[in-house]
């Protein structure tokens, strides 16, 4: 609940300057482009528009996150280093960052259209382009385009959520919208953990793309948005509808669009966006690195790790909705953000303390991830509501611009952090690239490897002679006497597997040794980022005390009633 809840004090609540606003010209494309509503919708249609916006976010994140659920398969398929795989994420997030800035123009272009046709473009790319990538460079380009479009929708879809949800009720609405990345991740891990045995990585992308195109059809026929005069005003509760519609008839929206970027470049906008980006560091680590982490540190398969991640995503999803509803009932955001921020730090610390213990069980990790997911949800849903209310404190018409600042900051932080992941965790590349071949070679070599390890100097001397015929007679006799003819012949038969072990095993074993310490440093970095979020909460709009927030709401309701009464009296006075 914003501390400045009266629309009369906001940029979106100016007195009408003209009698009637000119009707927007009808596009010749009709319903293909013109999606604006001239009246605030009733509850049924409004909930339907919120549902479509949430569904769009879910499927777009599903399409984006598939790459991480099959990351080890992609690394193996295209012969990538872990650094190159990370750079795919870096390039994609940078593309999404600048797309978010571009989406600040959504107030002029139409938020609904950006969502609808973004769904179409991403769906086509995921179905037809990404699975047919012929090289790792092509894969990077395709995913960069997907991330670019997703960056635009990251701004447009929460702007629609804000438009269709007054401040009282917004935390619940934002809680549902933030299910997008969470349910998208959950969908990814559920599908992958149950189908990767039978369907390859290409099919995992196609499944996501088909889902995206299905949601596009729903959005194409069903999604609408408020006209600028309606959405550019502050709406605290549904009781404001009559006043908002009355003022919309004379609102000078062009005037309200001036100076938006300058209005959003304020400490209470910029600093909290940086804070929430840092808080989400574990979330993005779970999305991008959890499969790689458990594969390299605990030897989990992709399916097992994705099944483990389901615990985190389910807990996070339930928490987002629950805390959104409770936050709206109490009309406060900040206490939940602080509780969530502190709880996330505590559970991430407990998680970190198990990273160097290979005996830690599957369900032990599952419950730690549940704790992190619950408290992260306590933070994020109220934060999204408080952030849009902070933007409205300056100018309700600048919602898309404020969300563009948030989207850009979030993506840049993720990109920078992704660059440092392979620098901090150097063990990943040899383990992912060479670990499987070393394991296969060790199984093939069998006891021959033990024979070589028992007599390293002898076999080092034999290796100096690639051709068996060139081995001196004295060395042959000594070799037979030392290990026996049967074992010597076994070593010769397994020569290829032994060469693979000799070439790759030292680096793989060294990486296995240092991996736990390197991952521990990464989780410490994550905790530090989460802690930095906490002080940024104090800059945002909203009350700490539910009683004061309730008093604000009651005072706002009285002012709305008074303004409506004044609007009714004015025509009566003019008729006398």
CORZI-V883076 format. One record per pair of residues at least 12 apart in sequence whose C-alpha atoms are under 7 Angstrom apart, sorted by the first residue. I is the first residue (numbers start at 0). J is the second residue. Records with the same first field share a line. If there is no record, write none. Layout:
I = J ; J
This chain:
0 = 166 ; 330 ; 331 ; 541 ; 542 ; 548
1 = 388 ; 540 ; 541 ; 542
2 = 540 ; 541 ; 542
3 = 392
4 = 235 ; 551 ; 555
5 = 555
6 = 233
9 = 392 ; 393 ; 394
10 = 393 ; 394 ; 395
11 = 231 ; 232 ; 233 ; 394 ; 395 ; 396
12 = 232 ; 233
15 = 246 ; 249 ; 250
16 = 249 ; 250 ; 251
17 = 249
18 = 248 ; 249
19 = 248 ; 249
20 = 248 ; 249
32 = 112
34 = 223 ; 224
35 = 223 ; 224 ; 225 ; 226
36 = 223 ; 224 ; 225 ; 226
37 = 225 ; 226
38 = 244
39 = 240
45 = 163
48 = 222 ; 223
49 = 160 ; 163
51 = 218 ; 222
52 = 156 ; 160
53 = 175 ; 176 ; 179
55 = 214
56 = 179 ; 180
57 = 178 ; 179 ; 180 ; 182 ; 183
58 = 183 ; 210 ; 211
59 = 149 ; 211
60 = 179 ; 180 ; 183 ; 184
61 = 183 ; 184 ; 186 ; 187 ; 207
62 = 125 ; 204 ; 207 ; 208
64 = 184 ; 187
65 = 187 ; 203 ; 204
67 = 286 ; 287
68 = 187 ; 188 ; 191 ; 290 ; 305
69 = 200 ; 301
71 = 291 ; 431
72 = 200
75 = 432
77 = 134 ; 135
80 = 428 ; 432
81 = 421 ; 427 ; 428
82 = 421
85 = 417 ; 418
87 = 139
89 = 414 ; 417 ; 418
90 = 143
91 = 142 ; 143 ; 146 ; 147
92 = 146 ; 410 ; 411 ; 413 ; 414
93 = 410 ; 411 ; 414
94 = 143 ; 146 ; 147
95 = 146 ; 147 ; 149 ; 150 ; 410
96 = 150 ; 406 ; 407 ; 410 ; 411
97 = 407
98 = 147 ; 148 ; 150 ; 151
99 = 150 ; 151 ; 154 ; 403 ; 406 ; 407
100 = 403 ; 404 ; 407
102 = 151 ; 154 ; 155 ; 403
103 = 399 ; 400 ; 403
105 = 155 ; 399
106 = 399
110 = 155 ; 159
111 = 222 ; 223 ; 224
113 = 152 ; 155
114 = 152 ; 155 ; 156
115 = 215 ; 218 ; 219
117 = 148 ; 152
118 = 211 ; 212 ; 215
119 = 212 ; 215
121 = 145
122 = 208 ; 209 ; 211 ; 212
123 = 208
125 = 204 ; 205 ; 208
126 = 204 ; 205 ; 208 ; 209
128 = 141
129 = 141
130 = 201 ; 204
153 = 406
154 = 399 ; 402 ; 403 ; 406
155 = 399
157 = 176
158 = 398 ; 399
159 = 224
160 = 172 ; 173
162 = 230
165 = 234 ; 235 ; 236 ; 237
166 = 234 ; 235 ; 236
167 = 235 ; 236 ; 327
168 = 327
169 = 384
170 = 323 ; 324 ; 326 ; 327 ; 380 ; 381 ; 384
171 = 320 ; 323 ; 324 ; 327
173 = 380 ; 383 ; 384
174 = 319 ; 320 ; 323 ; 380
175 = 320
177 = 380
178 = 316
181 = 312 ; 315 ; 316
182 = 312 ; 316
184 = 312
185 = 309 ; 312 ; 313
188 = 305 ; 306 ; 308 ; 309
189 = 306 ; 309
191 = 203 ; 302
192 = 302 ; 303 ; 305 ; 306
227 = 252
228 = 247 ; 250 ; 252
229 = 243 ; 244 ; 247
231 = 395 ; 396
232 = 395 ; 396
233 = 391 ; 395
239 = 559
242 = 563
255 = 396
256 = 396
259 = 397 ; 400
260 = 400
262 = 393
263 = 401
267 = 538 ; 539
270 = 535
271 = 535 ; 536
272 = 405 ; 408
273 = 408
274 = 531 ; 532 ; 535
275 = 532
276 = 409 ; 412
277 = 528 ; 529 ; 532
278 = 528 ; 529 ; 532
280 = 525 ; 528
281 = 525
290 = 304 ; 305
295 = 427 ; 430
296 = 514 ; 515
297 = 357
307 = 365
310 = 365 ; 368 ; 369
311 = 368 ; 369 ; 372
312 = 372
314 = 369 ; 372 ; 373
315 = 372 ; 373 ; 375 ; 376
318 = 373 ; 376 ; 377
319 = 376 ; 377 ; 380
322 = 377
323 = 380 ; 381
326 = 381
329 = 545
330 = 545 ; 548 ; 549
331 = 541 ; 542 ; 543 ; 545 ; 548
332 = 381 ; 382 ; 385 ; 541
333 = 536 ; 541 ; 543
334 = 543
335 = 377 ; 378 ; 381
336 = 377 ; 378 ; 381 ; 382
337 = 533
339 = 374 ; 375 ; 377 ; 378
340 = 374 ; 375 ; 378 ; 529 ; 533
342 = 374
343 = 371 ; 374 ; 375
344 = 526 ; 529 ; 530
346 = 367 ; 370 ; 371
347 = 371 ; 526
350 = 367
351 = 519 ; 522
354 = 515 ; 519
355 = 515
385 = 539 ; 540 ; 541
386 = 539
388 = 540
389 = 539 ; 540
423 = 517 ; 521
424 = 514 ; 517 ; 518
426 = 510 ; 511 ; 513 ; 514
429 = 506 ; 507 ; 510
430 = 507 ; 510
433 = 503 ; 507
434 = 507
437 = 499 ; 500 ; 503 ; 504
440 = 496 ; 499 ; 500
441 = 500
443 = 496
444 = 493 ; 496 ; 497
447 = 486 ; 489 ; 490 ; 493
448 = 497
